[in-house]
Amino acid sequence: MGKPKIATVWLEGCSGCHMSFLDLDEALVDVLSKVELCDTPITDFKDFNFPDVDVGIIEGSIANEEELKIACKLREHCKVLVAWGDCAVFGGINTLRNTVPKEAILRRGFIETESTVGGVMPVDPELPLLLDKAVPVNYHVNVDVYVPGCPPSPEAIAYSLTEILAGRIPVLPSEMMHYD
Amino acid sequence: METNVEKVKITIDGKEVLVDPGISILEAARQNGIHIPTLCHHPALSSWGGCRICVVEVDGSPKLAASCVTPVRVGMVVVTSNERIIESRRTILEFLFAERNHNCMICAQSGDCELQKLAYELHMDHLSVPASFHEFPTDVTSDYLAIDHNRCILCGRCVRACQEISGAHVLNFNNRGPHNLIGLDLSETRDASTCLNCGVCMQVCPTGAIYDRYRTHYAVKGHDTAWQTTESLCPQCGLMCPAIFSVHDNTILKIDGKLEADDSRPDRGQLCSKGRFEVLKTMGRRLTRPMVRNGDGTMAEESWEKALDLTAGKLRAAARVKGGAAIAGLASSLHSNESLLSFRDLMGRGLGADNIDTLDGAFFRTLLRVQQDMNIPLQEASWKMIPKADHILMVGADPYQTQPVISSLIRKTIFENRTKVSVIGQQADLFPFAAHHLQLEEGGEPTLIKAMLDEVTGAETDDAKRAQAAGLLRKLGLDETGSAVFHEIVRTLTEAQNPLFIAGEGLIAAGDGSGFNSLVRLARQKGLLPGSTLRLIILKPFGNSSGAWKLGLASEAEPGSKGQATACVLFLAGEQISDPDLLERLTGLDFLAVISPYIPESLAGRADVLIPCPLWIEEDGTCTSLDGTETGYTKKVIEPPSGVRDSWQILSALAEQTGFRPDFETWNDLSNAAQKEMGG
């Protein structure tokens, strides 16, 4: 049996959780020696291939159709799904827009901004459509492990990974858990 | 404490304990060191049982019971924590988080949020229910308090505190179900409501839903675990309310009332808007270095030695030429007894000044005159008597302006004890609750009280006196309604067994003091309280007026009657001078030295030397209660601006420059001397 495979995705988030993962510093060498890191934004993959992995990790909330698709596919292709950070766990700062209709947000962003002259609503079919609300990952798919924090501390990330690799579903101890 | 009450034996988490009957499971657990998390419960408030976070299992019943409202019962077996209980608590918490927006930027920084602490404690690492993402209104209309309904969990602590502690009955629940909001009066905004800005709602709020508008730096001042707390008291009005100061980085972050205060204080540990907020407000630019006026009229910074030397020299020279009459000392009665004592020694014994007075000297002289006229010492009643009274007659008193907690206490006693309150004169916040309110033309109080005295002393028997009273009433131009209210007040007063009189500036400052004289006579008519105490509370204008007067700082003679002063030392405690008469008197001086925490803006062009002193929160001191019987200790809470010396050290240094050696060398000696003068 080979090393356990891990894939991570970066949805509606700021990449802070991935930064926190890199913040493991020398412990990162230790973690990477035990796992096989498949597709991840850290390796600068442009297209996500959805390999079958043991652990799938999501940073960010789900706010557009593409993110929803990625989350669903990752769920299908992994055994344990981990939500990293406040956006993935609670929705985070992206949920600020949830009290305003989607159309009003887009109009404000692309047409009514003070610095915009002759703005148009983007219509390129390549662009993913916004969902009505930015929501935490567990609105759409089952999540097995929650690591809240903005970002989660490297210790919390390391702890949760170590536990998963040891075959346990981790529950973060209170002192490792923090919001914001 | 009754000792013969049979204790109840119950089992909590397998531990057999004996507790008093009638207490709640929560109290029993806490008395025995067993922790049960709570949210809507607050030790200073009545139990409500609203949030169900404190649920426990009783006798294995399938239905969990809220421990804060379930009384103990003989043989009860309580389990405070198992998987089912924790799951139930966490689910409730998840619903609370899902209902409104609790993605708060401040709480993670400051840690000062009970909801967040509970979420950590109960290990809420995600929401299993969808969040509503509904937006609720915010109300930032008041200068003091703001409400953000998005952070509100409807625990009702603020509503209970507003009723039970401050007695204001402003906050309540508006609307029903998902539209339920904390409301002020009938859905008023904060500024349009009858809110008194005491801030007790903010103190008990477990989230950040009610916050104040003074602490903009709150979140960036570090985590609450790094704050220091200092327990002191507020000396600003003479009630000496205990206050807990949270300090970090030499900044006061918040001031809390000591809500769990013991029964010796009927106010239940509340603070008013002055005690909670005014301290956090800057009253102008701080004075941090001594300043001296140059030949061209501009003020320039000067060294301490030179400034003190110059001041002492000018004062000595004035005294040498024209004697003590040439020197005046004027102090604020907000200063501590220690500062005032050193000031008195410097001015009196050091410089032989004949004119020593306080800013509230005129108030003192009215009281003194009545005392001399009647040949009795005026021993006033304590404000703590208020809940015991059956009739309260307020004349020219507006405690909300001067002693706000007294106003709150009166309101509470109206609601709780059905005490009849009669308000005579200008009064803003109490008259809607008062049994009688008599509004008079300005300055009408003395005549009315004289009429009341005649009416009461002549009741039933003395027709001449009653005719005299009727004449006075006619003079006041009271209409039929006013006259009926007057007689109703007299009747209530006559029937009262334990009445209390409250006099304020409106009566005492009015006219020649005859109104106050009549009120004292009226109060004596109703008999004295134990300890030869009058049934009278006098609302004094400054926090330590009683202390200043006891130290003899207030002059018995009218200012200027002992000769015109040419040099003056003005010892301010944070106020700006705005009284035009006083400004006029300070204008014609040859020399004016001002010792003040702030730059005295209104004295620009008049002051020759400015010497900085600390605010009361920046030095130790004692103050004396409103009735003059108690002494309280105000601790140094923060450091003064760098370079500013303690008041007593400034005054001692000045004294030494004038060639006078004060009796005290250390602060302790001074404090003992002040205590002795206070009779303690």
Boltz contact constraints between the chains, C-beta under 6 A:
constraints:
  - contact:
      token1: [A, 89]
      token2: [B, 126]
      max_distance: 6.0
  - contact:
      token1: [A, 98]
      token2: [B, 133]
      max_distance: 6.0
  - contact:
      token1: [A, 99]
      token2: [B, 135]
      max_distance: 6.0
  - contact:
      token1: [A, 146]
      token2: [B, 125]
      max_distance: 6.0
  - contact:
      token1: [A, 146]
      token2: [B, 126]
      max_distance: 6.0
  - contact:
      token1: [A, 148]
      token2: [B, 125]
      max_distance: 6.0
  - contact:
      token1: [A, 174]
      token2: [B, 120]
      max_distance: 6.0
  - contact:
      token1: [A, 174]
      token2: [B, 123]
      max_distance: 6.0
  - contact:
      token1: [A, 179]
      token2: [B, 108]
      max_distance: 6.0
  - contact:
      token1: [A, 180]
      token2: [B, 108]
      max_distance: 6.0
